[in-house]
Amino acid sequence: MAPEPNKIVQQAVDIAIGERGEIGLQVSAYLDGKPVVDVWGGLADEAAGKKVDADTLFPVFSVTKAITAVALHIQAERGLVDYAMPIAHYWPEFGAHGKEKATIYDALTHRLGVPIMPLGVTPELMCDWDWMVQRIADMRPLFEPGTKSAYMSYTFGWVIGEVVQRTDPKGRPLGAFIQEEICQPLGIESLWVGIPDEVEPRVAKLTNMPPIPPGAPGMVPEALSPLAIPAQVGTTEEVFGRADVRRACIPGAGGIMNARSAARFFAMLAEGGELDGVRILSKERVRLFSVPRPPCDYDYVQGVPHNGSIGGFHLVASIGDAAPPISMAAAGGNPRTFGHPGAGGSNGWA
């Protein structure tokens, strides 16, 4: 480790804000199970001039999928979920319209065929767990499950989350499961999928990205991304700044946390499923999260090959002709590195 890592990273944060157009951010990191970096800078609310501090909470969008995936892996660890079993074994309604053979593995690897959001979805309906899972269960897959890739930008969360809920002997909502089985045992104090009222003032206000023009680099005209994330429920302040959306359990994209808490979660994975004497997953299971998902084929939502693992994570190392996602480039090239990026620049890896 470099000497004075906090100072080095703080300088990088200051440059990113002062010279590279970043608005406000936090960076935290662990090494060998101990915190070694914890810095922040910039604004949490541009209009009000409110500064980011250590307690500022950020919507992290798809980084949430890593937490939701770990919830499922906890159930697998306990023998309550088998990756090879059809989803319909745990959730019979999901087997409708040709999805009866679709497996947990297909869901984790984004090869399920249900990447698009239900017709008529609104922010209010996205907050309604029962409506969302009923509509997803009743979808016709775009292709035979297990045969093609289509990144489930939002729907991943409800599919995986519903399986967790249905296999939980206590019948807890997913948000409560995450708190009781992940956050509380690990002493993670500021990570939620559905925030409590009292932390609302700590949440940063989003600054929306400008529209990406058609034909811009990386934009594939035939990609299904606009259907996977429809504009009316897009990753904007008008949607994810709403009080009801922030309090709802939206397990594919609704996580809100600070960097300290995200880093502690990923440190547990980096240490093989255990941190400070608290074991969440076995070392053997965590090793699977670095195993590439074959094949690394074209993804019909993202418009590029999907560089993922069999455990529901993104990988940073190249697989075949697939390049690492630009948003994961900071994680380096170690082939065992896995994690998940999120809209707006959020990122977490182990």
ROTITOR-789611 format. One line per 4 residues: number of its first residue (from 1); their letters; for each residue x, y, z of C-alpha. Coordinates in steps of 0.1 Angstrom, whole numbers, plus 5000, padded with zeros to 4 digits. Last residue first. Example, Ala and Ser with C-alpha at 12.3 -4.5 7.8 and 13.67 -1.06 7.14 Angstrom:
2) SA) 5137/4989/5071; 5123/4955/5078;
// end
This chain:
350) AWGN) 4861/4933/4959; 4841/4959/4941; 4818/4989/4944; 4808/5016/4920;
346) SGGA) 4786/5046/4917; 4793/5067/4886; 4759/5081/4878; 4743/5048/4871;
342) GPHG) 4757/5018/4890; 4787/4996/4888; 4789/4961/4904; 4816/4940/4919;
338) FTRP) 4842/4913/4909; 4880/4911/4910; 4894/4877/4906; 4908/4884/4871;
334) NGGA) 4929/4913/4886; 4927/4940/4859; 4921/4973/4878; 4891/4983/4898;
330) AAMS) 4892/5018/4883; 4881/5003/4850; 4847/4993/4864; 4827/5022/4849;
326) IPPA) 4844/5016/4815; 4830/4981/4815; 4858/4955/4810; 4862/4946/4773;
322) ADGI) 4845/4915/4759; 4863/4898/4730; 4871/4867/4751; 4866/4876/4787;
318) SAVL) 4884/4908/4798; 4890/4913/4835; 4867/4937/4854; 4839/4913/4863;
314) HFGG) 4803/4922/4870; 4783/4904/4896; 4753/4880/4896; 4771/4849/4909;
310) ISGN) 4779/4832/4876; 4801/4862/4867; 4795/4890/4842; 4810/4907/4812;
306) HPVG) 4779/4912/4790; 4788/4916/4754; 4776/4949/4740; 4742/4964/4731;
302) QVYD) 4733/4969/4768; 4698/4955/4765; 4703/4928/4739; 4736/4916/4754;
298) YDCP) 4760/4900/4729; 4777/4869/4743; 4801/4861/4771; 4792/4824/4772;
294) PRPV) 4797/4815/4798; 4795/4834/4831; 4830/4841/4844; 4839/4827/4878;
290) SFLR) 4848/4855/4902; 4816/4851/4923; 4824/4814/4927; 4852/4822/4951;
286) VREK) 4825/4837/4974; 4809/4803/4977; 4840/4785/4987; 4849/4812/5012;
282) SLIR) 4816/4806/5029; 4791/4834/5033; 4781/4859/5061; 4809/4852/5086;
278) VGDL) 4814/4877/5114; 4849/4875/5129; 4858/4911/5120; 4847/4905/5084;
274) EGGE) 4838/4872/5067; 4826/4862/5032; 4860/4856/5016; 4878/4887/5028;
270) ALMA) 4870/4906/4996; 4834/4898/5002; 4833/4913/5036; 4853/4942/5023;
266) FFRA) 4825/4947/4998; 4800/4954/5026; 4824/4975/5045; 4831/4996/5014;
262) ASRA) 4794/5002/5008; 4789/5013/5044; 4818/5038/5043; 4808/5050/5008;
258) NMIG) 4774/5062/5020; 4741/5044/5013; 4709/5044/4992; 4699/5013/4972;
254) GAGP) 4671/5016/4948; 4684/5000/4916; 4677/4963/4914; 4661/4959/4948;
250) ICAR) 4635/4987/4947; 4623/4984/4983; 4603/5016/4987; 4614/5045/5009;
246) RVDA) 4634/5064/4983; 4607/5059/4957; 4580/5072/4981; 4600/5103/4990;
242) RGFV) 4608/5111/4953; 4644/5119/4945; 4647/5087/4925; 4620/5098/4900;
238) EETT) 4624/5135/4894; 4660/5133/4905; 4667/5110/4875; 4675/5073/4869;
234) GVQA) 4645/5067/4847; 4610/5056/4858; 4590/5077/4833; 4619/5074/4808;
230) PIAL) 4617/5036/4806; 4647/5017/4820; 4645/4982/4805; 4625/4995/4776;
226) PSLA) 4649/5023/4768; 4678/4998/4772; 4665/4974/4745; 4695/4979/4722;
222) EPVM) 4686/4984/4685; 4702/5018/4681; 4734/5010/4700; 4747/5039/4720;
218) GPAG) 4784/5033/4730; 4796/5063/4710; 4767/5087/4703; 4744/5077/4675;
214) PPIP) 4713/5092/4691; 4722/5120/4715; 4726/5112/4752; 4703/5135/4772;
210) PMNT) 4721/5156/4798; 4728/5137/4831; 4705/5147/4860; 4719/5162/4891;
206) LKAV) 4708/5141/4920; 4702/5155/4955; 4722/5139/4982; 4704/5120/5009;
202) RPEV) 4712/5131/5045; 4679/5149/5050; 4660/5116/5044; 4677/5097/5072;
198) EDPI) 4649/5100/5097; 4622/5086/5073; 4638/5051/5071; 4654/5043/5037;
194) GVWL) 4642/5016/5013; 4671/4994/5002; 4694/5007/5029; 4730/5011/5038;
190) SEIG) 4742/5035/5065; 4751/5016/5097; 4769/4985/5085; 4779/4967/5118;
186) LPQC) 4785/4934/5100; 4757/4915/5118; 4733/4944/5115; 4739/4951/5078;
182) IEEQ) 4738/4916/5063; 4711/4893/5078; 4689/4918/5097; 4692/4948/5074;
178) IFAG) 4691/4929/5042; 4662/4907/5054; 4643/4939/5064; 4646/4953/5029;
174) LPRG) 4637/4920/5014; 4604/4918/5033; 4605/4891/5059; 4587/4857/5056;
170) KPDT) 4605/4843/5087; 4613/4810/5069; 4628/4830/5041; 4624/4811/5008;
166) RQVV) 4596/4832/4994; 4613/4864/5004; 4646/4855/4988; 4629/4843/4956;
162) EGIV) 4610/4876/4955; 4642/4895/4958; 4659/4877/4929; 4631/4883/4905;
158) WGFT) 4624/4918/4919; 4660/4929/4917; 4668/4916/4883; 4638/4935/4869;
154) YSMY) 4656/4969/4871; 4685/4968/4846; 4679/4931/4837; 4707/4927/4812;
150) ASKT) 4696/4907/4782; 4717/4877/4774; 4706/4847/4752; 4698/4810/4755;
146) GPEF) 4691/4805/4792; 4654/4815/4791; 4639/4811/4756; 4636/4845/4741;
142) LPRM) 4617/4878/4748; 4601/4860/4778; 4563/4864/4781; 4555/4884/4813;
138) DAIR) 4530/4872/4839; 4556/4867/4866; 4570/4902/4859; 4535/4917/4863;
134) QVMW) 4528/4899/4896; 4563/4908/4909; 4558/4945/4901; 4522/4948/4915;
130) DWDC) 4532/4930/4947; 4562/4952/4953; 4543/4985/4948; 4570/5012/4946;
126) MLEP) 4574/5007/4908; 4536/5013/4907; 4541/5048/4921; 4570/5056/4899;
122) TVGL) 4549/5045/4869; 4548/5013/4849; 4523/5011/4821; 4538/4981/4804;
118) PMIP) 4560/4961/4828; 4597/4969/4827; 4619/4951/4802; 4646/4925/4810;
114) VGLR) 4624/4894/4811; 4644/4869/4789; 4661/4851/4818; 4697/4852/4807;
110) HTLA) 4708/4880/4831; 4734/4857/4848; 4718/4857/4882; 4683/4851/4866;
106) DYIT) 4695/4822/4845; 4712/4806/4875; 4679/4808/4894; 4665/4788/4866;
102) AKEK) 4640/4793/4838; 4622/4760/4831; 4587/4772/4838; 4593/4805/4819;
98) GHAG) 4572/4795/4788; 4542/4817/4794; 4538/4813/4832; 4565/4797/4854;
94) FEPW) 4567/4828/4876; 4534/4820/4893; 4550/4790/4910; 4576/4811/4929;
90) YHAI) 4600/4787/4947; 4599/4758/4921; 4589/4784/4895; 4625/4799/4897;
86) PMAY) 4636/4766/4883; 4663/4748/4903; 4700/4750/4893; 4709/4777/4917;
82) DVLG) 4695/4758/4946; 4679/4779/4973; 4671/4771/5010; 4703/4752/5017;
78) REAQ) 4715/4777/5041; 4743/4789/5018; 4717/4792/4990; 4697/4815/5012;
74) IHLA) 4728/4836/5019; 4735/4836/4982; 4701/4852/4976; 4708/4880/5000;
70) VATI) 4743/4884/4984; 4725/4890/4950; 4704/4917/4965; 4735/4934/4979;
66) AKTV) 4753/4932/4946; 4722/4944/4927; 4722/4976/4948; 4754/4987/4929;
62) SFVP) 4727/4991/4902; 4714/5025/4915; 4738/5040/4940; 4715/5067/4955;
58) FLTD) 4739/5086/4978; 4739/5092/5015; 4760/5120/5031; 4774/5109/5064;
54) ADVK) 4811/5115/5056; 4804/5150/5043; 4792/5164/5010; 4785/5201/5010;
50) KGAA) 4752/5219/5007; 4754/5247/4981; 4716/5248/4980; 4713/5245/4942;
46) EDAL) 4742/5221/4939; 4730/5197/4966; 4755/5171/4979; 4784/5193/4969;
42) GGWV) 4821/5185/4966; 4844/5163/4986; 4849/5130/5003; 4875/5108/5018;
38) DVVP) 4878/5075/5037; 4907/5052/5027; 4925/5025/5048; 4896/5007/5065;
34) KGDL) 4907/4972/5077; 4898/4938/5063; 4930/4931/5045; 4926/4965/5027;
30) YASV) 4894/4985/5030; 4883/5014/5008; 4861/5045/5010; 4856/5072/4983;
26) QLGI) 4829/5099/4986; 4815/5121/4959; 4802/5155/4949; 4799/5174/4916;
22) EGRE) 4824/5158/4892; 4834/5179/4862; 4870/5169/4857; 4890/5199/4869;
18) GIAI) 4878/5209/4904; 4857/5179/4913; 4879/5151/4899; 4910/5171/4910;
14) DVAQ) 4897/5172/4946; 4889/5135/4945; 4924/5127/4932; 4939/5148/4960;
10) QVIK) 4918/5130/4986; 4929/5097/4972; 4966/5106/4977; 4960/5120/5012;
6) NPEP) 4940/5090/5023; 4967/5066/5009; 4994/5082/5031; 5021/5057/5021;
2) AM) 5012/5035/4992; 5000/5000/5000;
// end
